[in-house]
Amino acid sequence: MTKLQLNNKDYKDTPDRHLIEALGILPIWVKEWSTVWNHYGNDLLRYMSDVYGFGTLYKFGGEVLDDGTYRSQDDPDMPWMGKMDTPNGTAYFYEYSILALPMVDGSHYVTRMD
């Protein structure tokens, strides 16, 4: 359920180890929430804010398309680099430390954690 999947289609020229390194600690935190930190319930956003330690995470505009692509108004569409299934849905990880956290209502909270 919480296995990290890499996007070798859109990043076919990037070795897996480079994709994993680019994602940093963010997939590890999502996996911890999914498997260990049950006292957070289904509140992935609160968990990520707490482990990040820099206050409330800023919510980006835009949307996550059905295929996981992040679309914002002023930038080109951004394919996901990695994704992970969670109890709330699929978390997507993008370039520039941008991630889309799945919410229980089926939406995504898109933020940046660098």
Backbone as a ProteinNet text record, in pm:
[ID]
protein_1_A
[PRIMARY]
MTKLQLNNKDYKDTPDRHLIEALGILPIWVKEWSTVWNHYGNDLLRYMSDVYGFGTLYKFGGEVLDDGTYRSQDDPDMPWMGKMDTPNGTAYFYEYSILALPMVDGSHYVTRMD
[TERTIARY]
81.8	0	85.5	193.4	271.2	403.9	410.2	533.2	546.9	664.6	691.8	702	628.1	634.4	698.2	793.1	861.8	804.2	808.4	755.7	868.3	890.4	995.4	952.4	827	779.6	822.1	786.7	819.7	963.8	1026.3	1165.7	1252.3	1232.6	1298.4	1450.1	1503.4	1648.5	1711.5	1631.1	1680.5	1686.8	1804.4	1814.3	1724.7	1672.9	1585.7	1650.1	1778	1843.9	1844.3	1848.3	1843.9	1703	1601.8	1464.6	1440.7	1483.9	1465.2	1536.9	1659.1	1734.2	1666.2	1612	1545	1420.9	1355.6	1234.7	1266.1	1387.3	1429.4	1353.4	1324.8	1262.5	1109.4	1053	906.5	834.5	876.8	808.3	822.2	934.7	953.7	852.1	829.3	730.8	590.3	556.1	422.6	406.8	510.1	503.1	491.3	566	554.8	412.2	352.4	214.2	121.4	141.6	54.3	66	184.2	208.1	232.4	273.1	316.4	234.1	209.4	156.3	3.4	-56.8	-202.3	-273.6	-206.8	-274.3	-305.9	-254.3	-291.3	-419.7	-470.2	-590.9	-568.6	-667.4	-654.3	-599.7	-538.6	-491.4	-345.2	-323.3	-189	-130.9	-213	-165.3	-108.2	-176.6	-126.9	3.4	9.5	133.2	249.6	230.4	337.6	379.9	284.9	317.7	401.1	363.4	435.4	578.1	596.9	732.3	819	757.1	831.1	884.6	800.7	845.7	852	799	804.7	666.5	572.4	438.3	347.7	237.7	135.8	191	157.6	202.8	116.1	180	111.6	41.9	-84.2	-159.4	-142.6	-94.6	-80.6	-214.2	-231.9	-347	-322.4	-409.6	-395.2	-472.5	-448.5	-522	-436	-471.7	-408.6	-503.7	-455.2	-536.8	-547.9	-638.4	-661.5	-536	-444.8	-321.6	-210	-240.2	-142.1	-64.5	-82.4	-15	-64.8	29.8	-7.9	-19.9	-134.3	-160.5	-184.4	-101.9	-123.4	-144.7	-199.6	-240.9	-124.6	-13.1	93.8	214.3	212.3	328	288.7	387.1	357	312.9	233.6	193.6	317.9	307.6	420.2	384.4	453.5	426.8	484.1	424.2	475.3	606.1	693.5	819.5	802.8	723.1	696	554.1	498.4	365.8	357.3	263.7	249.3	103.4	47	-89.3	-90.8	-192	-208.7	-353.9	-387.8	-527.9	-622.4	-570.7	-653.3	-661.2	-576.5	-566.4	-420.2	-391.2	-254.1	-185.7	-66.3	19.9	111.5	128.3	214.3	329.7	448.3	569.3	619.7	652.5	692.5	830.7	879.8	1004.5	986.6	1098.5	1101.3	1037.9	1037.1	982.2	833.3	764.2	619	555.9	452.5	381.4	233.2	155.9	10.4	-31.8	-80.3	-121.5	-268.8	-304.4	-444.6	-524.9	-641.9	-732	-846.2	-913.1	-1018.9	-1136.3	-1153.9	-1265.5	-1234.5	-1116.4	-1078.4	-997.6	-984.9	-904.5	-757.4	-672.7	-531.5	-494.9	-411.6	-354.2	-214	-195.4	-66.1	15.9	138.5	226.3	370.7	459.1	603.5	672	756.7	830	977.1	1053.1	1196.5	1279.4
-120.5	0	125.8	129.6	253.1	244	161.7	149.4	267	326.8	437.6	385.6	448.7	416.4	534.4	507.3	612.3	624.6	745.1	773.5	759.2	636.5	611.2	642.3	679.3	719.2	863.3	955.1	1096.3	1129.8	1047	1069	950.7	907.9	787	798.9	919	937.2	961.1	953.4	976.7	844	806.3	680.9	684.2	568.1	558.7	619.1	593.7	644.7	798	860.7	1007.5	1058.5	988.5	1027.1	1015.5	904.6	883.6	991.6	1023.8	1127.4	1263.8	1292.2	1420.7	1436.2	1325.6	1331.3	1354	1327	1353.2	1270.1	1332.4	1264.6	1261	1333.3	1345.8	1211.3	1119.8	989.9	910.5	928	859	908.8	1040.1	1095.1	1047.8	1042.6	994.2	847.9	768.4	627.3	613.9	694.1	689.9	718.1	821.9	854.1	738.2	676.5	568.4	442.3	419.6	291.7	298.8	413.1	419.1	513.9	633.9	739.9	742.1	639.3	625.1	732.6	793.9	895.9	1022.3	1033.9	1145.3	1115.7	994.6	957.9	975.1	1034.4	1052.6	1190.3	1260.4	1397.2	1400.3	1363	1364.1	1505.4	1605.2	1743.2	1787.5	1757.4	1795.5	1723.2	1594.7	1519.1	1580.6	1607.9	1664.5	1801.6	1882.6	2012.8	1995.3	1899.1	1876.8	1827.8	1730.8	1679	1779.1	1861.8	1965.5	2070.4	2110.7	2198.1	2346.5	2391.7	2533.6	2596.1	2544.4	2602.8	2545.3	2616	2572.6	2567.9	2463.1	2449.4	2535.1	2611.7	2699.1	2616.1	2647.1	2574.4	2643.5	2568.3	2618.5	2609.6	2694.8	2684.6	2574.6	2561.6	2458.9	2334.5	2229	2105	1985.2	1872	1744.6	1672	1643	1574.4	1425.4	1356.7	1214.4	1129.3	1168.2	1090.2	1134.1	1226.4	1272.7	1395.5	1441.1	1562.4	1682.2	1770.2	1893.3	2005	2070.5	2179.9	2307.8	2408.1	2539.9	2640.9	2752.6	2850.6	2909.7	2936.6	3012.6	2930.9	2800.4	2717.8	2600.6	2540.4	2419.4	2306.4	2213.8	2098	2024.8	1969.5	1903	1756	1661.5	1520.6	1483.9	1385.1	1339.7	1263.6	1274.7	1199.2	1067.8	1073.2	956.3	965.5	850.3	850	735.3	747.9	649.1	642.3	522.7	505.4	516.5	583.7	601.4	568.7	562.3	540.7	649.7	770.4	880.9	885.9	812.9	821.8	826.4	873.8	874	1007.5	1000	1117.2	1124.7	1244.7	1266	1357.3	1325.8	1403.2	1456.3	1586	1654.6	1717	1773.1	1850	1968.2	2023.8	2144.9	2124.1	2000	1967.4	1997.5	1997	2014.4	1877.3	1870.5	1745.3	1771.3	1670.2	1675.6	1572.3	1621	1533.5	1499.3	1371.6	1333.6	1361.6	1421.4	1450.8	1349	1333	1232	1261.1	1386.5	1420.2	1392.6	1336.2	1303.6	1412	1528.3	1636.6	1619.4	1707.9	1710.6	1848.5	1851	1973.8	1983.3	2076.3	2090.4	2195.1	2160.1	2247.9	2223	2297.9	2279.9	2264.8	2164.4	2139.7	2120.3	2230.4	2218.2	2275.9
0	0	0	73	82.8	8.3	-92.8	-169.7	-266.6	-269	-359.4	-502.4	-593.1	-735.2	-807.7	-893.2	-967.3	-1107.6	-1161.6	-1295.4	-1397.9	-1442.4	-1540.5	-1683.1	-1701.2	-1834.2	-1864.7	-1776.7	-1800.3	-1764.3	-1683.7	-1642.4	-1686.2	-1810.7	-1860.7	-1866.9	-1874.9	-1881.6	-1744.7	-1639.4	-1504.6	-1429.8	-1379.4	-1304	-1179.5	-1142.3	-1024.8	-901.1	-880.3	-759.2	-756.6	-874.2	-880	-848.2	-898.1	-864.6	-714.9	-656.4	-512.6	-433.4	-471.5	-401.3	-415.4	-532.6	-554.7	-466.8	-436.8	-353.8	-206.8	-166.5	-29.9	72.7	184.8	298.1	289.4	194.4	189.6	177.1	87.9	84.6	215.4	283.4	411.2	512.5	518.2	611.9	578.4	449.9	411.1	452.4	430.8	470.9	622.3	697.8	844.4	888.7	833.1	869.4	835	719.9	674.1	758.8	816.1	882.1	1031.8	1084.2	1223.9	1310.4	1261.9	1347.4	1347.2	1402.3	1402.2	1484	1582.4	1663.4	1583.6	1463.2	1376	1299.3	1312.1	1238.1	1089.5	1021	876.1	839.5	934.5	911.9	866.6	741.7	684.1	682.3	653.7	648.3	783	891.8	1024.3	1055.2	1021.6	1045.4	968.7	840.4	759.8	812.3	856.3	915	1041.3	1124.5	1250.4	1226.8	1138.5	1117.4	1041.3	959	885.9	983.3	1077.4	1184.6	1154.7	1041.4	1007	997.5	1074.4	1076.6	970.3	948	853.5	711.9	640	501.4	409.5	323.6	229.7	122.5	95.5	-7.1	-141.4	-240.8	-376.4	-448.4	-546.8	-634.9	-736	-828.6	-931	-894.7	-973.2	-951	-986.6	-928.6	-961.6	-1056.4	-1175.9	-1274.8	-1240.2	-1305.7	-1277.6	-1292.4	-1382.2	-1401.1	-1306.4	-1213.6	-1116.8	-1159.1	-1281.6	-1328.3	-1248.4	-1209.3	-1139.1	-1241.4	-1242.3	-1334.6	-1254	-1281.6	-1220.9	-1332.2	-1297.3	-1397	-1476.4	-1410.9	-1474.7	-1520	-1498.8	-1529.9	-1619.5	-1686.7	-1764.3	-1671.3	-1723.1	-1644.1	-1594.4	-1473.3	-1410.7	-1382.8	-1448.9	-1418.6	-1281.6	-1220.2	-1090.8	-1109.6	-1011.3	-1011.7	-936.2	-830.3	-748.9	-696.6	-660.1	-600.1	-502.1	-408	-303.9	-261.7	-257.3	-208.9	-56.8	-4.8	139.4	174.1	302.2	339	286.2	260	209.1	57.5	-12.4	-157.9	-197.3	-316	-366.8	-339.1	-279.3	-261.7	-383.1	-437.9	-553.8	-515.7	-568.1	-543	-676.5	-679.3	-801.6	-785.3	-893.1	-886.5	-791.2	-749	-666.3	-529	-479.5	-346.6	-335.1	-446.6	-446.1	-427.4	-346.8	-329.3	-315.5	-349.5	-339.7	-235.7	-122.3	-12.6	-28.5	-28	-44.2	82.4	63.5	173.6	173.2	285.7	295.2	202.1	160.5	72	-75.4	-104.1	-240.8	-309.8	-247.8	-305.5	-266.3	-316.3	-280.3	-226.6	-126.7	-73	-132.6	-224.6	-293.2	-219.9	-188.8	-112.6	-154.1	-93.1	-117.2	17.1	27	152	118.1	122.3	92.4	202.8
[MASK]
++++++++++++++++++++++++++++++++++++++++++++++++++++++++++++++++++++++++++++++++++++++++++++++++++++++++++++++++++

